[in-house]
Amino acid sequence: MLEYTFGIIASLFSMISFLPQVIHIYRKRSSQNISLGTYSLLTTASTIWFFYGHLIDNIPVMLTNFVIGCLCVSVIIAKLMFK
């Protein structure tokens, strides 16, 4: 049970960690110092983790990486919109 609790807490922090960047970009309407390559790799990694979660039938892994992937994609979209 303790490992599960730590996993949930780690997942929440992982998902939340992307929010300040997303909020900052959309508020400032600027993505000048954001690396497109970094967020492309993060999106790829979270997609692979999502499918891995599907293969091992682990919903928390799938959910965490789905949310992270969506946040990364929103940064990529903002990067392309707010040059």
C-alpha positions in Angstrom: 0.0 0.0 0.0 2.9 2.4 0.8 4.4 1.9 -2.6 1.1 2.6 -4.3 0.7 5.8 -2.3 4.2 7.0 -3.3 3.4 6.1 -6.9 0.3 8.2 -6.8 2.1 11.2 -5.2 4.9 10.9 -7.8 2.4 10.8 -10.6 0.6 13.9 -9.3 3.8 15.8 -9.0 4.9 14.7 -12.5 1.7 15.9 -14.0 1.6 19.2 -12.1 5.2 20.0 -12.9 4.2 20.9 -16.5 1.4 23.3 -15.5 3.5 26.4 -14.6 5.2 26.3 -18.0 1.9 25.9 -19.8 0.2 28.7 -17.8 3.2 31.0 -18.3 3.3 30.6 -22.0 -0.4 31.2 -22.5 -0.5 34.2 -20.1 2.6 35.9 -21.7 1.7 34.8 -25.2 5.4 34.1 -25.7 7.3 30.9 -26.2 10.6 32.4 -27.2 12.8 30.5 -24.7 11.0 27.1 -25.0 12.8 24.3 -26.7 10.6 22.6 -29.3 13.0 19.6 -29.3 12.7 19.1 -25.6 8.9 19.0 -25.6 8.9 16.9 -28.7 11.0 14.3 -26.9 8.9 14.5 -23.8 5.8 14.0 -25.9 7.3 10.9 -27.5 8.5 9.6 -24.2 5.0 10.0 -22.6 3.4 8.3 -25.6 5.7 5.3 -25.2 5.0 5.2 -21.5 1.3 5.4 -22.2 1.5 2.4 -24.5 3.7 0.5 -22.0 1.0 1.1 -19.3 -1.6 -0.3 -21.7 0.6 -3.4 -22.4 1.0 -4.1 -18.6 -2.6 -3.0 -18.0 -1.7 -0.3 -15.5 -4.2 2.6 -15.5 -2.2 4.9 -13.3 0.8 4.8 -15.7 -1.5 5.3 -18.7 -3.4 8.2 -17.0 -0.3 10.0 -15.8 1.4 9.8 -19.2 -1.8 10.8 -21.1 -2.0 14.0 -19.0 1.7 14.7 -19.4 1.5 14.1 -23.1 -1.5 16.5 -23.4 0.4 19.2 -21.5 3.5 18.7 -23.7 1.4 18.9 -26.8 -0.2 22.2 -25.5 3.3 23.6 -25.1 4.2 22.6 -28.6 1.1 24.2 -30.0 1.8 27.3 -28.0 5.4 27.3 -29.3 4.1 27.2 -32.9 1.4 29.9 -32.2 3.3 32.4 -30.1 6.7 32.7 -31.7 
